[in-house]
Amino acid sequence: MIKNELVKFKEMEIMEVDFLGDDITVVKMNDTGKIYVGLKWIVQTSIGMSEGQWQSYTRKIQHDIVLSKGIANLQLPTKGGNQKALCCELDFLPLMLAKISITPDMKNNHEEVVDKLIQYQLKAKDILAEAFFGKKQDWDKQRFIAKHDRTKMTDKIKEELNNPKGYVYSNYTDMVYTILFNKKAKQIREGKGLTKQSQYTRDYLTEQELKSVDEAETIVTGLIALGFKYDYIKDQLQRKYIKQING
């Protein structure tokens, strides 16, 4: 929900958006249409990262080959005047959050931290984007979003699992499809009469099905980044979606 349009410059629009009770600063660049979110507002103010953790975290993402492409220092108005703020491109936000180090103690004793991170990963991108683009989500837009998130999942598998063999990617894909639709990707393709390699399963899913797959794969990406293994991730997805499916 938009709380307040802070300022509109020729080159950018800046808004304050309420998300999970937190006030998040969001910036849209008018020349490229890209949306950025103030990273410190999320990971330090909202998630609760200390100043030392924030400094370590920023060094980590600035040296990351992929994530460094999604950050920018933007001159933003603050109570103390215009100041540079480290911001991340909205598409990179789930992976940015996945870079937050979760210790074994936090996993075991502070589940609310992990839960909040997952909530941010699942919902923040779409809610913050709606501040500028509205709530309309047609099939083409959802397919575009899903392609980006699919790439993030496969990149995270490659990064965390040390260059796995190709079948590992299909194992995670089939995990998602089986839990959501009770069919593996190959079975879905066969059911829709798809025989050519160029015919992607997702191109023949409904908008709602695409959203479900995108959400599930975002969860997979986040849990892999937090160090969880295949069986644990499968169990978490089953707990979430089988409960929903069975109503």
VOSEGU-219106 format. One line per 4 residues: number of its first residue (from 1); for each residue y, z, x of N, C-alpha, C, O. Coordinates in Angstrom, 3 decimals. Atoms other than C-alpha are relative to their C-alpha. Example, Ala and Ser with C-alpha at 12.3 -4.5 7.8 and 13.67 -1.06 7.14 Angstrom:
BEGIN
1) -1.190:0.000:0.890:-4.500:7.800:12.300:1.200:0.000:0.900:1.181:0.665:1.936; -1.190:-0.060:-0.820:-1.060:7.140:13.670:1.090:0.730:-0.770:2.198:0.899:-0.261
This chain:
BEGIN
1) -1.188:0.000:0.843:0.000:0.000:0.000:1.241:0.000:0.881:1.350:0.811:1.800; -1.244:0.055:-0.759:3.419:-0.957:1.366:0.880:1.186:-0.387:1.179:1.377:-1.565; -0.867:-1.136:0.279:5.576:2.147:1.670:1.461:-0.375:0.160:2.317:0.058:-0.612; -1.399:0.291:-0.270:8.711:0.663:3.123:0.106:-1.194:0.933:-0.593:-1.252:1.945
5) -0.274:1.071:-0.946:9.959:-2.561:4.676:1.093:0.517:0.931:2.241:0.687:0.522; -0.915:-0.643:-0.922:11.600:-1.157:7.775:1.148:-0.919:0.399:2.318:-0.541:0.333; -1.034:0.905:-0.479:13.428:-4.193:9.069:-0.538:-1.433:0.010:-1.737:-1.640:0.198; 0.393:1.404:-0.052:13.359:-8.002:8.935:0.931:-0.714:0.970:2.124:-0.859:0.706
9) -0.751:0.777:-0.970:14.482:-9.942:12.008:-0.321:-1.471:-0.186:-1.212:-1.839:-0.952; 0.270:1.435:0.041:14.629:-13.678:12.491:-1.394:-0.293:0.523:-2.086:-1.168:0.002; 1.276:0.290:-0.649:11.539:-13.526:14.699:-1.167:0.823:-0.551:-2.323:0.487:-0.294; 1.090:-0.830:0.485:9.559:-10.799:12.910:0.387:0.788:-1.239:1.567:0.992:-1.527
13) -0.155:-0.932:1.115:9.066:-8.635:9.821:-0.800:1.256:0.342:-1.926:1.168:0.830; 0.659:-1.256:-0.332:8.185:-4.975:10.242:-0.136:0.846:-1.258:0.836:1.059:-1.982; 0.253:-0.806:1.188:6.591:-2.847:7.543:-0.744:1.273:0.365:-1.401:1.361:1.403; 0.763:-1.235:-0.106:5.206:0.634:7.141:-0.996:0.009:-1.143:-0.603:-0.087:-2.306
17) 1.054:0.108:1.000:1.869:0.649:5.312:-0.803:1.292:-0.029:-1.152:1.840:1.016; 0.834:-1.193:0.150:-0.060:3.619:3.923:-1.464:-0.405:0.038:-1.900:-1.265:-0.728; 1.430:0.276:-0.083:-3.718:3.568:4.949:-0.743:1.305:0.242:-0.535:1.964:1.261; 0.757:-1.245:-0.090:-6.085:6.490:4.340:0.918:1.201:0.197:0.558:2.164:0.874
21) -0.948:-1.096:-0.118:-3.035:8.722:4.060:0.841:-0.029:1.256:1.670:0.858:1.461; -0.760:0.126:-1.247:-1.627:7.568:7.410:1.042:-1.103:-0.126:0.806:-2.106:-0.800; -1.056:1.008:-0.008:1.615:5.631:7.932:-0.181:-0.891:1.220:-0.045:-0.432:2.354; 0.287:0.938:-1.081:0.841:2.531:10.004:1.100:-1.057:0.065:1.455:-1.647:-0.956
25) -1.016:1.032:-0.190:3.492:0.203:11.438:-0.671:-1.348:0.235:-1.527:-1.487:1.108; 0.593:1.335:-0.065:2.631:-3.471:10.943:1.110:-1.026:0.206:2.173:-0.938:-0.407; -1.007:0.998:-0.370:4.488:-6.471:12.392:-0.558:-1.399:-0.223:-1.671:-1.702:0.208; 0.371:1.406:0.135:4.326:-10.126:11.365:0.980:-0.851:0.801:2.190:-0.783:0.587
29) -0.826:0.905:-0.796:5.598:-12.690:13.892:0.228:-1.274:-0.803:-0.731:-1.947:-1.180; -0.309:1.131:0.878:7.368:-15.427:11.953:-0.315:-1.358:0.620:-0.566:-2.322:-0.103; 0.261:1.300:-0.621:6.802:-18.173:14.521:-1.482:-0.371:-0.016:-1.823:-1.543:-0.176; 1.437:0.279:-0.045:3.001:-17.835:14.713:-0.739:0.446:-1.261:-1.855:-0.002:-1.523
33) 0.667:-0.549:1.173:2.223:-15.954:11.500:-0.985:1.112:0.321:-1.618:1.666:-0.578; 0.939:-1.047:-0.407:0.169:-13.470:13.513:0.518:1.373:-0.412:1.721:1.632:-0.417; -0.339:-1.362:0.381:0.083:-9.866:12.374:-0.479:0.959:1.084:-1.612:0.872:1.557; 0.324:-1.006:-1.012:0.167:-6.988:14.852:0.143:1.384:-0.614:0.931:1.597:-1.536
37) -0.083:-1.381:0.453:-0.388:-3.288:14.316:0.298:0.886:1.201:-0.244:0.685:2.288; -0.319:-0.925:-1.074:1.105:-0.489:16.379:-1.214:0.841:0.344:-1.645:1.677:-0.450; 1.279:-0.596:-0.363:-1.939:0.726:18.272:0.079:1.519:0.137:-0.848:2.235:-0.244; -0.114:-1.441:-0.234:-0.642:4.164:19.184:0.053:0.765:-1.312:-0.456:1.883:-1.395
41) -0.072:-0.656:1.307:0.091:5.001:15.541:-1.402:0.275:-0.542:-1.637:1.279:-1.214; 1.359:-0.152:0.520:-3.600:4.513:14.784:-0.830:0.945:0.860:-1.334:1.955:0.369; 0.979:-0.725:-0.812:-5.553:5.853:17.748:0.471:1.385:0.428:-0.352:2.266:0.678; -0.470:-1.321:-0.416:-3.292:8.764:18.679:0.444:0.831:-1.201:-0.013:1.960:-1.379
45) -0.520:-0.768:1.134:-1.449:9.814:15.528:-1.043:0.179:-1.091:-1.192:1.277:-1.627; 0.933:-0.061:1.125:-4.151:8.990:12.974:-1.391:0.500:0.407:-1.939:1.404:-0.224; 1.338:-0.387:-0.425:-7.448:9.284:14.866:0.024:1.342:0.724:-0.936:2.107:0.642; -0.108:-1.290:-0.665:-6.222:12.208:16.965:-0.247:-0.031:1.493:-0.600:0.996:2.073
49) 0.203:0.110:-1.439:-6.497:10.921:20.539:1.115:0.736:0.749:2.284:0.644:0.374; -0.996:-0.713:-0.796:-4.756:13.108:23.157:0.797:-0.983:0.845:0.416:-2.148:0.960; -0.828:0.875:-0.839:-2.029:11.704:25.434:-0.794:-0.513:1.195:-0.688:-1.684:1.559; 0.817:0.424:-1.133:-4.440:11.649:28.377:-1.026:-1.038:-0.402:-1.246:-2.012:0.318
53) 0.972:0.973:0.504:-7.074:9.844:26.313:0.679:-1.322:-0.324:0.114:-2.390:-0.090; -0.754:1.206:0.317:-4.419:7.388:25.130:0.288:-0.815:1.263:0.137:-2.037:1.257; -0.290:0.687:-1.254:-3.433:6.540:28.712:-1.258:-0.667:0.564:-1.214:-1.805:1.031; 1.266:0.554:-0.487:-7.075:6.045:29.712:-0.447:-1.176:-0.864:-0.949:-2.179:-0.358
57) 0.394:1.043:0.950:-7.729:3.963:26.610:0.809:-1.276:0.215:0.255:-2.375:0.203; -0.836:1.195:-0.192:-4.776:1.639:27.214:-0.359:-0.727:1.290:-0.340:-1.957:1.338; 0.423:0.655:-1.252:-5.884:1.013:30.799:-1.287:-0.781:-0.224:-1.460:-1.878:0.306; 1.292:0.640:0.257:-9.359:0.165:29.533:0.176:-1.338:-0.725:-0.408:-2.345:-0.325
61) -0.123:1.238:0.768:-8.254:-2.420:26.975:0.851:-1.038:0.730:0.655:-2.238:0.538; -0.821:0.946:-0.748:-5.642:-3.959:29.285:-0.800:-0.729:1.064:-0.428:-1.827:1.478; 0.851:0.631:-1.005:-8.397:-4.715:31.804:-1.230:-0.660:-0.614:-2.056:-1.226:0.102; 1.122:0.640:0.680:-10.872:-5.944:29.186:0.294:-1.489:-0.164:1.357:-1.865:-0.659
65) -0.214:1.453:0.000:-11.306:-9.727:29.437:0.322:-0.521:-1.394:1.188:-1.382:-1.549; -0.197:0.466:1.373:-11.475:-10.202:25.658:1.187:0.682:-0.662:2.075:0.011:-1.189; -1.005:-0.747:0.752:-9.261:-7.441:24.267:1.402:-0.167:0.556:2.379:-0.056:-0.185; -1.331:0.179:-0.582:-6.414:-8.053:26.701:0.715:-1.198:-0.610:1.942:-1.285:-0.555
69) -0.598:1.171:0.641:-5.867:-11.352:24.867:0.603:0.341:-1.363:1.369:-0.444:-1.923; -0.454:-0.346:1.336:-5.160:-9.490:21.636:1.062:1.077:-0.044:1.344:1.618:-1.114; -1.037:-1.032:-0.021:-2.458:-7.050:22.766:1.335:-0.583:0.443:1.393:-1.608:1.121; -1.349:0.444:-0.377:1.293:-7.399:23.186:0.937:1.201:-0.052:0.795:2.067:-0.916
73) -1.049:-1.012:0.036:4.229:-5.133:24.017:1.167:-0.563:-0.796:1.836:-1.495:-0.352; -1.051:0.495:0.881:6.689:-5.624:21.165:1.147:1.000:-0.070:0.928:2.211:-0.085; -1.193:-0.838:0.116:10.238:-4.300:20.936:0.194:0.365:-1.468:0.541:-0.490:-2.283; -0.043:-0.433:1.389:10.251:-2.223:17.740:1.020:1.116:-0.189:1.261:1.893:0.735
77) -0.956:-1.076:0.268:12.830:0.058:16.097:-0.730:1.327:-0.206:-1.730:1.381:-0.923; 0.537:-1.341:0.189:12.054:3.787:16.322:1.165:0.946:-0.259:2.323:0.532:-0.215; -1.055:-0.974:0.220:13.973:6.973:15.574:0.874:0.161:1.244:2.042:0.539:1.148; -0.757:-0.098:-1.248:15.026:6.941:19.232:0.619:-1.315:0.436:1.063:-1.447:1.576
81) -0.538:1.318:-0.348:16.214:3.321:19.104:-1.122:-0.990:0.242:-2.298:-0.650:0.117; 1.004:1.023:-0.254:14.454:0.082:19.945:-0.802:0.346:1.254:-0.236:0.631:2.309; 0.868:-0.318:-1.120:11.460:0.716:22.187:-1.201:-0.931:0.000:-1.616:-1.429:-1.046; 1.200:0.810:-0.098:8.497:-1.257:23.491:-1.192:0.810:-0.508:-1.336:1.992:-0.197
85) 1.198:-0.652:0.530:5.259:-0.453:21.668:-1.194:-0.916:0.221:-1.118:-2.122:-0.014; 1.220:0.776:-0.195:1.742:-1.560:22.539:-0.617:-0.286:-1.367:-0.954:0.633:-2.113; 0.537:0.409:1.296:0.444:-3.538:19.559:-1.217:-0.883:0.206:-1.356:-1.522:1.249; 1.149:0.893:-0.091:-2.797:-5.351:18.871:-0.013:-0.944:-1.187:0.396:-0.590:-2.293
89) 0.120:0.998:1.061:-3.407:-8.499:16.877:-1.029:0.497:-1.008:-2.058:1.053:-0.626; 0.808:-0.596:1.052:-4.972:-7.604:13.542:-1.471:-0.400:0.109:-2.348:0.423:-0.150; 1.384:0.446:-0.121:-8.113:-9.697:14.150:-0.766:0.787:1.054:-1.990:0.896:0.983; 0.649:-0.727:-1.083:-8.799:-7.623:17.282:-0.179:1.484:-0.320:-0.821:2.206:0.443
93) -0.027:-1.434:0.273:-8.387:-4.238:15.562:-1.383:0.648:-0.036:-1.554:1.703:0.574; 1.310:-0.662:-0.005:-12.092:-3.508:14.840:-0.560:0.206:1.397:-1.100:1.271:1.696; 0.511:-0.151:-1.365:-13.040:-4.166:18.470:0.847:0.963:0.813:0.320:1.689:1.657; -0.866:-0.957:-0.688:-10.018:-2.230:19.729:-0.458:1.426:-0.307:-0.538:2.269:0.587
97) 0.442:-1.323:0.395:-11.219:0.776:17.754:-1.373:0.325:0.578:-1.682:1.479:0.877; 1.342:-0.210:-0.551:-14.754:0.264:19.035:0.048:0.413:1.464:-0.935:0.938:1.987; -0.146:-0.383:-1.404:-13.439:0.835:22.572:0.316:1.483:0.174:0.343:1.981:1.300; -0.260:-1.434:-0.112:-12.626:4.456:21.763:-1.301:0.698:0.387:-2.323:0.526:-0.276
101) 1.194:-0.675:-0.497:-15.081:6.608:23.707:-0.391:1.149:-0.923:0.418:2.034:-1.205; 0.539:-1.074:0.826:-17.245:8.810:21.496:-1.057:0.734:0.821:-2.071:0.141:1.189; 0.917:-0.787:-0.806:-19.000:11.594:23.410:-1.188:0.442:-0.842:-1.098:0.455:-2.070; 1.149:-0.511:0.753:-22.476:12.919:22.465:0.362:1.193:-0.879:-0.151:1.327:-1.990
105) -0.408:-1.159:0.778:-20.820:16.139:21.306:0.717:-0.427:-1.272:0.504:0.164:-2.331; -0.719:0.475:1.175:-18.534:14.213:18.952:-0.968:-0.637:-0.999:-0.813:-0.482:-2.210; 0.983:0.622:0.891:-21.478:12.242:17.576:-0.757:1.063:-0.792:-0.993:0.911:-1.990; 0.830:-1.030:0.620:-23.444:15.419:16.858:0.786:0.999:-0.836:0.298:1.483:-1.857
109) -0.736:-1.107:0.611:-20.695:17.835:15.849:1.275:-0.408:-0.729:1.873:0.395:-1.445; -1.240:0.440:0.647:-17.768:15.738:14.658:-0.221:-1.360:-0.661:0.434:-2.346:-0.321; 0.335:1.263:0.659:-19.261:13.081:12.385:1.196:-0.594:-0.728:1.252:-1.805:-0.942; -1.155:0.502:0.745:-15.942:12.832:10.528:0.825:-0.956:0.849:1.480:-1.851:0.314
113) -0.731:0.906:-0.882:-14.412:11.152:13.605:-0.631:-1.384:-0.038:0.063:-2.391:-0.177; 0.714:1.280:0.068:-17.095:8.450:13.624:0.203:-0.647:-1.364:0.421:-1.854:-1.459; -0.188:0.535:1.355:-16.777:8.080:9.844:1.392:-0.608:-0.165:1.542:-1.670:-0.768; -1.361:0.506:0.147:-13.010:7.638:10.067:0.187:-1.293:0.781:0.866:-2.211:0.320
117) -0.073:1.232:-0.782:-13.358:5.043:12.820:-0.622:-1.161:-0.774:-0.064:-2.258:-0.812; 0.663:1.058:0.761:-15.793:3.069:10.674:0.849:-0.413:-1.201:0.937:-1.599:-1.518; -0.876:0.318:1.120:-13.441:3.314:7.679:1.157:-0.887:0.446:1.526:-1.837:-0.243; -1.073:0.837:-0.528:-10.644:1.914:9.816:-0.526:-1.399:0.305:0.119:-2.395:-0.021
121) 0.558:1.298:-0.362:-12.906:-0.855:11.111:-0.271:-0.857:-1.233:-0.040:-2.067:-1.224; 0.369:0.749:1.196:-14.037:-1.823:7.623:1.195:-0.425:-0.835:1.222:-1.536:-1.364; -1.039:0.209:1.004:-10.816:-1.582:5.665:1.380:-0.317:0.553:2.168:-0.997:-0.104; -1.380:0.101:-0.482:-7.752:-1.514:7.904:0.474:-1.434:0.109:1.588:-1.754:-0.304
125) -0.429:1.378:-0.231:-7.683:-5.194:8.796:0.430:-0.681:-1.290:1.501:-1.285:-1.353; -0.303:0.678:1.259:-7.788:-6.454:5.216:1.185:0.634:-0.716:2.043:-0.071:-1.249; -1.086:-0.678:0.705:-5.469:-3.791:3.781:1.342:-0.271:0.660:2.333:-0.517:-0.027; -1.256:0.239:-0.702:-2.833:-4.259:6.463:0.426:-1.464:-0.130:1.620:-1.759:-0.197
129) -0.333:1.416:0.181:-3.033:-8.044:6.116:0.602:-0.250:-1.372:1.481:-1.098:-1.528; -0.504:0.177:1.366:-2.407:-7.727:2.379:1.482:0.344:-0.120:2.154:-0.113:-1.044; -1.419:-0.351:0.032:1.001:-6.230:3.160:0.869:-1.249:0.075:1.980:-1.270:-0.455; -0.766:1.234:-0.148:2.129:-9.760:4.043:-0.575:-1.155:-0.809:0.177:-1.992:-1.308
133) 0.624:1.164:0.609:-0.390:-12.136:2.486:-0.421:0.203:-1.451:-0.813:-0.756:-2.115; 0.451:-0.258:1.351:-1.188:-10.438:-0.822:-1.503:0.144:-0.062:-2.181:0.087:0.964; 1.407:-0.331:0.165:-4.623:-9.775:-2.252:-0.899:-1.208:-0.232:-2.116:-1.054:-0.340; 0.829:1.163:0.280:-5.786:-13.327:-2.843:-0.948:-0.274:1.158:-0.517:-0.415:2.302
137) 1.020:0.252:-1.005:-9.043:-13.928:-0.980:-0.902:-1.120:-0.509:-1.943:-0.846:-1.106; 0.858:1.084:0.451:-10.429:-17.371:-1.717:-1.131:-0.206:1.007:-1.148:0.404:2.075; 1.192:0.191:-0.812:-13.697:-18.640:-0.259:0.344:-0.438:1.410:-0.217:0.088:2.371; -0.337:0.516:-1.332:-12.096:-20.556:2.630:0.548:1.094:0.902:0.193:1.170:2.078
141) -0.574:-1.075:-0.810:-10.115:-17.547:3.798:-1.070:1.002:0.397:-1.101:1.473:1.534; 1.065:-0.960:-0.322:-13.138:-15.258:3.562:-0.953:-0.576:1.031:-1.429:0.155:1.900; 0.894:0.638:-0.986:-15.277:-17.769:5.506:0.651:0.027:1.373:-0.028:0.242:2.377; -0.729:-0.028:-1.272:-12.575:-17.931:8.206:-0.077:1.403:0.617:-0.342:1.550:1.810
145) 0.069:-1.382:-0.473:-12.486:-14.122:8.469:-1.409:0.313:0.497:-1.583:0.930:1.548; 1.388:-0.295:-0.356:-16.285:-13.946:8.559:-0.390:-0.639:1.328:-1.143:-0.048:2.102; 0.304:0.666:-1.267:-16.469:-16.463:11.424:0.523:0.819:1.175:-0.171:0.992:2.176; -0.594:-0.807:-1.067:-14.128:-14.337:13.540:-0.798:1.281:0.226:-1.063:1.659:1.366
149) 0.718:-1.263:-0.128:-16.025:-11.127:12.801:-1.415:-0.212:0.507:-1.957:0.640:1.210; 1.321:0.336:-0.515:-19.368:-12.811:13.471:0.065:-0.158:1.523:-0.803:0.333:2.244; -0.171:0.183:-1.441:-18.093:-13.840:16.911:0.171:1.337:0.704:-0.358:1.540:1.797; -0.202:-1.325:-0.600:-16.983:-10.268:17.592:-1.319:0.757:0.096:-1.561:1.463:1.075
153) 1.286:-0.680:-0.037:-20.442:-8.975:16.710:-0.871:-0.550:1.125:-1.453:0.221:1.889; 0.838:0.579:-1.050:-22.248:-11.429:18.994:0.560:0.296:1.390:-0.201:0.503:2.335; -0.603:-0.360:-1.289:-19.746:-10.752:21.801:-0.330:1.440:0.365:-0.611:1.741:1.525; 0.286:-1.408:-0.260:-20.327:-7.009:21.429:-1.470:0.198:0.353:-1.794:1.022:1.209
157) 1.426:-0.059:-0.359:-24.112:-7.495:21.493:-0.184:-0.441:1.446:-0.901:0.204:2.210; 0.113:0.515:-1.350:-23.762:-9.549:24.662:0.541:0.981:1.025:-0.053:1.181:2.085; -0.642:-0.930:-0.930:-21.435:-7.020:26.288:-0.802:1.286:0.165:-1.047:1.725:1.288; 0.648:-1.304:-0.043:-23.295:-3.825:25.384:-1.471:-0.078:0.373:-2.007:0.859:0.964
161) 1.435:0.112:-0.253:-26.867:-5.124:25.673:-0.309:-0.831:1.236:-1.456:-1.222:1.455; 0.181:0.646:-1.309:-26.328:-6.874:29.032:-0.674:-1.374:-0.105:-1.787:-1.583:0.376; 0.448:1.393:0.114:-26.739:-10.556:28.171:-1.409:-0.146:-0.579:-2.312:-0.622:0.110; 1.334:0.050:0.605:-29.678:-10.355:25.746:-0.459:-1.429:-0.268:0.339:-2.367:-0.258
165) 0.535:1.311:0.341:-31.980:-13.243:24.895:0.422:-0.386:-1.416:0.807:0.463:-2.220; -0.506:0.515:1.266:-31.134:-15.423:21.933:-0.592:0.640:-1.232:0.098:0.786:-2.241; 0.637:-0.552:1.200:-33.644:-13.837:19.557:0.625:1.320:-0.429:0.515:1.700:-1.595; -0.622:-1.275:0.345:-31.737:-10.528:19.709:1.081:-0.213:-1.053:1.199:0.578:-1.989
169) -1.046:0.287:0.974:-28.814:-12.100:17.829:-0.608:-0.239:-1.383:-0.106:0.261:-2.389; 0.624:0.299:1.287:-31.138:-13.414:15.126:-0.625:1.251:-0.609:-0.696:1.376:-1.831; 0.544:-1.259:0.526:-32.765:-9.968:14.844:1.054:0.770:-0.780:0.773:1.296:-1.857; -1.082:-0.709:0.699:-29.410:-8.421:13.908:0.423:-0.761:-1.250:0.728:-0.158:-2.279
173) -0.351:0.809:1.170:-28.619:-11.321:11.583:-1.004:0.216:-1.121:-0.626:0.421:-2.275; 1.037:-0.190:1.005:-31.946:-10.963:9.805:0.020:1.423:-0.558:-0.295:1.639:-1.728; -0.132:-1.372:0.488:-31.423:-7.203:9.598:1.012:0.051:-1.135:0.746:0.628:-2.189; -1.064:-0.009:1.000:-28.184:-7.750:7.685:-0.440:-0.723:-1.269:-0.294:-0.189:-2.369
177) 0.397:0.783:1.171:-29.559:-10.465:5.389:-1.122:0.681:-0.781:-1.110:0.689:-2.012; 1.134:-0.629:0.682:-32.778:-8.589:4.640:0.449:1.210:-0.802:-0.018:1.425:-1.921; -0.489:-1.184:0.707:-30.934:-5.404:3.697:0.859:-0.395:-1.201:0.761:0.213:-2.267; -0.905:0.398:1.086:-28.328:-7.217:1.588:-0.687:-0.843:-1.068:-0.439:-0.665:-2.261
181) 0.549:0.985:0.936:-30.445:-9.982:0.023:-1.523:0.017:-0.090:-2.114:-0.756:-0.845; 1.463:-0.101:-0.029:-34.070:-8.974:0.739:-0.657:-1.293:0.481:-1.796:-1.589:0.120; 0.531:1.236:-0.577:-34.539:-12.265:2.609:0.580:-0.199:1.393:1.735:0.146:1.644; -0.513:0.368:-1.311:-34.249:-13.392:6.225:0.826:-1.284:-0.129:0.761:-1.986:-1.138
185) -0.875:1.172:0.043:-31.761:-16.138:7.117:-0.788:-1.277:-0.282:-0.349:-2.115:-1.069; 0.815:1.198:0.193:-34.529:-18.765:7.285:-0.450:-0.124:-1.445:-0.469:-1.222:-2.000; 0.450:0.034:1.396:-35.790:-17.807:3.834:1.139:-0.362:-0.945:0.934:-1.057:-1.940; -1.164:0.347:0.825:-32.279:-18.037:2.384:0.276:-1.493:0.103:0.531:-2.157:-0.902
189) -0.238:1.445:-0.188:-31.819:-21.505:3.912:-1.039:-0.823:-0.753:-0.707:-1.804:-1.419; 1.061:0.740:0.690:-35.174:-22.659:2.581:0.187:0.052:-1.511:-0.061:-0.930:-2.211; -0.227:-0.142:1.430:-34.321:-21.310:-0.857:1.130:-0.861:-0.514:1.156:-1.229:-1.689; -1.130:0.845:0.377:-31.124:-23.339:-0.871:-0.210:-1.457:0.401:0.677:-2.292:0.225
193) 0.325:1.362:-0.381:-32.856:-26.461:0.457:0.713:-0.482:1.242:0.950:-1.681:1.395; -0.716:0.360:-1.226:-31.078:-26.382:3.822:-1.010:-0.246:1.111:-1.801:0.633:1.454; 0.980:0.357:-1.026:-33.034:-28.180:6.512:0.644:-0.390:1.325:-0.011:-0.327:2.366; -0.663:0.435:-1.219:-30.456:-29.406:9.039:0.600:1.196:0.739:1.095:2.139:0.121
197) -0.550:-1.088:-0.802:-29.359:-27.177:11.934:1.506:0.148:-0.210:2.058:1.232:-0.023; -1.453:-0.033:0.202:-25.744:-28.079:11.136:0.390:0.707:-1.289:1.567:0.981:-1.520; -0.274:-0.647:1.287:-26.081:-26.426:7.710:-0.129:1.514:0.170:-1.232:2.060:0.159; 0.001:-1.439:-0.221:-25.069:-22.806:8.258:-0.238:0.742:-1.317:0.296:0.375:-2.364
201) 0.314:-0.799:1.189:-26.430:-20.222:5.834:1.268:0.453:-0.703:1.356:0.378:-1.929; -1.202:-0.580:0.576:-22.967:-18.715:5.322:0.833:-1.008:-0.788:1.567:-0.632:-1.701; -0.766:1.011:0.711:-21.481:-22.004:4.173:-0.456:-0.147:-1.450:0.214:-0.790:-2.257; 0.551:0.134:1.345:-23.636:-21.682:1.054:-0.108:1.347:-0.709:-0.802:1.472:-1.718
205) -0.079:-1.299:0.653:-22.970:-18.028:0.228:1.240:0.048:-0.880:2.207:-0.677:-0.646; -1.178:-0.194:0.835:-20.588:-16.937:-2.488:1.043:0.821:0.763:0.751:1.385:1.817; -1.057:-0.782:-0.644:-17.287:-15.276:-1.619:-0.388:1.466:0.120:-0.158:2.090:1.156; 0.398:-1.409:-0.021:-18.667:-11.845:-2.548:-1.117:0.231:1.004:-1.131:1.250:1.694
209) 1.082:-0.118:-0.984:-21.806:-12.437:-0.472:0.558:-0.047:1.420:0.115:0.698:2.293; -0.645:0.077:-1.313:-19.632:-13.437:2.484:0.677:1.324:0.357:0.594:1.791:1.493; -0.673:-1.281:-0.238:-17.615:-10.240:2.095:-1.008:1.069:0.378:-0.758:1.873:1.276; 1.028:-0.999:-0.292:-20.799:-8.160:2.079:-0.564:-0.182:1.403:-0.753:0.790:2.133
213) 0.517:0.284:-1.343:-22.146:-9.871:5.196:1.029:0.378:1.052:0.684:0.973:2.073; -1.071:-0.307:-0.945:-18.776:-9.528:6.950:0.137:1.507:0.187:0.294:1.986:1.310; -0.114:-1.457:-0.079:-18.585:-5.822:6.116:-1.167:0.588:0.784:-0.969:1.440:1.650; 1.179:-0.521:-0.684:-22.153:-5.167:7.280:0.047:-0.309:1.495:-0.305:0.539:2.315
217) -0.050:0.364:-1.416:-21.621:-7.057:10.550:1.108:0.745:0.731:0.996:0.989:1.932; -1.040:-0.827:-0.605:-18.414:-5.121:11.187:-0.547:1.389:0.318:-0.226:1.966:1.356; 0.643:-1.288:-0.262:-20.437:-1.909:10.861:-0.912:-0.111:1.218:-0.907:0.765:2.084; 0.901:0.216:-1.145:-23.031:-3.314:13.290:0.794:-0.036:1.303:0.412:0.597:2.288
221) -0.834:0.105:-1.204:-20.294:-4.199:15.797:0.482:1.369:0.451:0.393:1.711:1.630; -0.522:-1.316:-0.344:-18.781:-0.737:15.655:-1.075:0.937:0.516:-0.851:1.657:1.489; 1.062:-0.913:-0.411:-22.093:1.114:15.940:-0.598:-0.402:1.353:-0.968:0.465:2.145; 0.460:0.438:-1.325:-23.249:-1.022:18.887:0.971:0.482:1.071:0.562:0.979:2.120
225) -1.022:-0.412:-0.962:-19.962:-0.283:20.641:-0.029:1.506:0.247:0.331:1.968:1.330; 0.077:-1.449:-0.145:-20.499:3.439:20.025:-1.291:0.449:0.671:-1.506:1.645:0.868; 1.204:-0.324:-0.756:-23.865:3.249:21.808:-1.257:0.180:-0.825:-2.295:0.564:-0.287; 1.179:-0.166:0.841:-26.233:3.325:18.839:-0.931:-1.207:0.134:-0.485:-2.328:0.381
229) 1.018:1.026:-0.182:-29.486:1.343:18.987:-0.412:-0.617:-1.337:-0.012:-0.169:-2.411; 0.381:0.818:1.154:-31.101:-1.146:16.612:-0.557:0.835:-1.155:-0.116:0.678:-2.294; 0.651:-0.754:1.080:-33.264:1.322:14.653:0.984:0.908:-0.724:0.927:1.034:-1.947; -0.992:-0.878:0.625:-30.382:3.744:14.052:0.942:-0.824:-0.873:1.261:-0.431:-1.995
233) -0.919:0.860:0.751:-28.074:0.904:12.953:-0.670:-0.495:-1.287:-0.046:-0.517:-2.348; 0.738:0.446:1.178:-30.742:-0.429:10.590:-0.075:1.102:-1.039:0.123:0.856:-2.229; 0.092:-1.138:0.915:-31.194:3.026:9.083:1.327:0.250:-0.702:1.355:0.515:-1.903; -1.315:-0.237:0.589:-27.435:3.430:8.547:0.346:-1.071:-1.033:0.895:-0.756:-2.089
237) -0.267:1.071:0.960:-27.138:0.031:6.848:-0.844:0.176:-1.257:-0.356:-0.023:-2.370; 0.869:-0.203:1.158:-30.120:0.784:4.609:0.522:1.132:-0.874:0.515:1.037:-2.102; -0.528:-1.126:0.762:-28.622:4.107:3.614:1.221:-0.418:-0.825:1.389:0.006:-1.968; -1.235:0.414:0.677:-25.326:2.442:2.711:-0.273:-1.018:-1.101:0.183:-0.842:-2.230
241) 0.095:1.120:0.928:-26.437:-0.766:1.001:-1.145:0.114:-0.998:-1.008:-0.323:-2.140; 1.100:-0.122:0.962:-29.792:0.039:-0.556:0.408:0.960:-1.114:0.023:0.777:-2.269; -0.518:-0.922:1.023:-28.084:2.947:-2.342:0.909:-0.752:-0.962:0.855:-0.534:-2.172; -0.896:0.779:0.845:-25.429:0.515:-3.602:-0.782:-0.961:-0.896:-0.507:-1.088:-2.089
245) 0.770:1.010:0.728:-27.972:-2.135:-4.613:-0.788:0.631:-1.146:-0.879:0.079:-2.242; 0.804:-0.671:1.014:-30.133:0.347:-6.486:0.844:0.761:-1.022:0.362:1.284:-2.027; -0.937:-0.569:0.937:-27.005:1.702:-8.103:-0.075:1.472:-0.213:0.696:2.022:-1.000
